[in-house]
């Protein structure tokens, strides 16, 4: 995104000039975070909407030390924050706010909370709140795991969305991926029985990790067990067509053939021999469990770019038992 510096205004709300506080996103944290703080400057239009709506939409939370942290003794009355008691939807990593705004528009009787660390994204969400008149939206600039640990009571959430989180391609960075066993435990804690977790990614390696993590969490049941397995699976397509299977941070070359002899794959594609042999032996996804595309998720510019690049989108949906 090409953002331009906002003019300094000493009278602007405090939120607007505290955007470069966090040089190290891991500062004083027990776990690595799933994000890197990007540019925080706003163009004139976004600065204006921020100045109008930040005090209404953006929720101040007690901090630990890092700018996106949440204090361990933090407390918030969400009924007071939203001005009413209603089912709560939490959109984690909402980007430019398209999914949050869509969810709020389609569920006016719900409270919708965006959790995001990207300042221009929060401003873009505010613009949609204003344009679409969405009084049921609030946003928190925070690391989602900390917010779940310290500001969401057990069973207080009816739905959680995690759409297109950073895939952290390189193997040494996989520890930064948001959806892991600890995150699944956190979602299990805050979701009410019958509550739903919806996930989406355009990277098959992360999709497989998401599925493995959630299938291992006994508190959840897959809403679409076994769906889209075998030749109907998007994972099978990715493997057969060599669309974006990753070796470290690099995709496999165009024309990769998962059915080729294993001995030819390591030299041609840079795969480890065991991985190459496994894919060559059986590229079919026998497990499935992929959800149909969630109709409540708008087609964002980000997803459109992924589709144009030839990647497939993987959806998953789980219910809290």
N, C-alpha and C positions, 0 to 999 in steps of 0.2 A: 504494500500500500504506500502511496505517496502522500504523506502527511506534511503539512506546513506548520511552522511554529506559530503558536497562538500569541497574540499580544499580551504583554504583562498587564494585569489589572489588579492593583492592590486590594480593591474592594470585592473581587470575585470570591465565590464560595471557597472554603478551605479545600474541598475535594479537588478543585481545578488546578491547584498548584503544588500538589504533593505527589506527582507522578513519577519522579525519578529517584525514589527513596531507596531502591533495593538493588544495589550493584551485584549482590550475590544472592540468588534465589534460595540457596540452601543454608543461608545464615541462621545459625542457632536452631537448626531443625534436626529431629531424630531420624527422619527419612528423606531420601532425595525427592525433589518435587518433579512433577510431570510437565513442567513448562519452563520456558526461558522468557524473561520479560523483554518485550519488544518496544519499539518506539511509542512514546506516550503523548507526543505532541498532537494537538488537534487543529484541523483547518478551521477557518472562520465559522463555517456553518455548524460544525460539530461543537465548537467552543460555545456558540450561542445557545444551542439546545442544552448543552451541559449546564450552562449558567442558569437556564430556566428551570431545569428538571432535576438536577443532581440532588438537591435537598429533599425532593419528594421520592424519587425512585431509588437512589443509592442509600443503602443502609450502613450507618456507621457501626463498626463492631470493635470491641476491645482487642487490641493487638498484643502480641508477645514482644518480638523485636523486629522481625522482618516486616516489610510493608504489607505483604499479603498474608501474614500470619493471623492466627486467632488465639487470644489468650486462653490458657487452660481453665481459668475460672470465669470465663465469659458467660453472660446470661442475656437472653433476649426474650421478650414476650412477642411472639410472632403474630398473635391475635391483635395486639396493639400496633405492631408495625404495619399490618395490612388494613387495620381498621375494621376487621370482621373475623369471624371464625368460619373457615371453609376448608375443603380438601386442599392439600398442598402438593404442587408439582415442582420438582427441583430439576432445572436444566443445567447440567454441569459442563463447563467449557462451552458457553453458548456462542462464542465467536462474534459475529456481527449482529446477533440477536434475532435472526430470522425465525429459528425454531421457537424461541421463547415467545416472540410476538404472535406467531401462528397459534401456539398452544393457548395463549391468553385470549386470543380472539375467538377460538373455537370452544373455550371453556370459561365463559364469563362468570360462572358460579364457583370457579376454583381460584385459589391464590397461586401465583406462578412466580417462582424465585429463580433468577439467573445467577450463576456463580461463575465469574470470569475475572481474569487478571489483566486483560488487554484493554487499556483505557479507550482507544478509538472504537473498539467493539462495544464497550458500555455506552459510549456516546451515540453510536449507531442504533443501539437498542432504544435509547431515550428518544431518538428521532421517530422511531416507529411507534413508541408509546404515545407520543404526541400526535402523530399523523393518524393513527388508527383509534385514538381515544381508548387507551387500555388502562383503566385505573387499578386493575388487579395484578400489576407487575411491580416487583421490587428486585433489586440487584445488590449483590455483595461482591466487592473486589477482594477475593480471598482464595487461598489454597483449599480446594474442595475437601480433601481428607480432614483437614483441621476444622473446617466448618462442621462437617458431619460429627466429628468427635466431640466438639465443645458447644455447638449451638443448636443441634437438632436432637430433640428428645427421642427416646426409643418409641417406635411405632407412630411417629408424628407425621410421616410422609406417605402419600398415597401413590406417587409415581416418581421415578427418577429416570432422566434421559442423559445418555452419554453418546453424542453423535460426533463421529470423526475426531477422536482425541489424537494428539500427536503420536505417530507410530514409533518414533525413536528407532529408526531402521537398524543402526549398528548394534551388533550383539552386546558390546560392552555398555550400551546405553539402555538395554532392555529393562534394567532395574528402574528406569524412570517412567516406564509405562504406567499410566493411571490404573488400568484395569488389571489388578493382581489379586492374590488371595486376601490380602489385608483390606483392599477396597471392597471386595465382595462381602467380607465380614461387616464392614461399616454400613454398606447398603442394607444388609440383612437386619442390622440393628435399628436403623431409622425407618425402614418400611413397615407399615402396618400389615398384618396378615391379609393376604389377598392383593397387596400392593404390587406394582409392576415395575420392573427395570427394563428399559429399552436401550439397546446398543446398536451402533452402526459404525462400520469402518470400510475403507476402500483398499485396505492392504490385507492380503490373505494370511500372512504370517501372524498379524495381530488378531485377525478374526479367529484363527485356530486357538491362539492363546486365550482370547475371551471365552470361547466355548469350553476349553479345558478348565479354566478357572471357575466358571459358573456351574458346570456339571459336577465339579468336586465340592461345591458348597451345598451341604445337605438342606439348608433352609429354603432352597429355591427349586422350582420345577420348571422345565422348559415348556413354554406354551405351544411349541410346535415340534414335539419329539420326533426325530426321524425324518422330518420333512426335507425335501430337496436333497436326498442322498443319491449315491450312485452317479449315473451319467447326468442326472438333473441338477447335481450340485454345482454351484458357482466355483467351489474349490476344485472340483474335477476339471472344469473348463480352464481355470487358471493353470493347472498343472499340465494339461494336454496341450494348451495353446501357448504356454510360456509367456503369459501376459505380464506378470510382475513378481514372480517368485524372487526372493531376495538372497543374495550372497553378501553378507555384511550390509553395506549401504547401497550395493549395486544390483540392479535388476538383471535377470538372466538375459542373454542376447536374444533378439528377435529370431524366431524360427527354432527355439529350443524344443526338442521333442522328448517328452517324458517317456515315450515308449522305445527310445533308442537303446542299444546295448549299454549296460552300465559302464563298461570299460571305456566307452567313447565320451562319457559325460564329464568327468573331472577336467580333462584337458580342454574340452570345448566350452564348458560353462563355468569352470572354476568352482565346482561343487566339491565338498568333502566326499570321499569315495563311498562312505556308508550311506550318506543322504542320497547320492546319485543312484546307488544300487537300489535303495528302498523305493524311490520314485519310479525308476525304470521297471521294477518288479510289479508295482501296483500304484498307479497314479490316481486311482478312484477313491473318492471320499465316501466311505461306507456308512458314516455316522449321521450325516445330515444334521437336522435340528435347526436349520436356518429359517428365520421368520420371513413372511412376505414383506415387501417394502411397506413401512408404516405410513399410512395415508396422511397422518398428522404431521409428518416431517416435510417441510417445503423443500423444493429443489433449489439449493443455494448455489451461488457462483462457485463455491469451493467444490461441491459435489459435481456440478456440471463440468468443471475443469478436469476432475478425475475421470469422468466418463469419456470425455473427449480424448484423454490420454490412453484410453483402452483398458482402464482398470474396472473391475467389477465391484459392486457394493454388497457387503454382507450385513444382514440384519439379524439380530437375536432378540428374543423377548422371554423374560423369566418372571414367574409369579412367586411372591413370598408365601411359603406354606403357612 
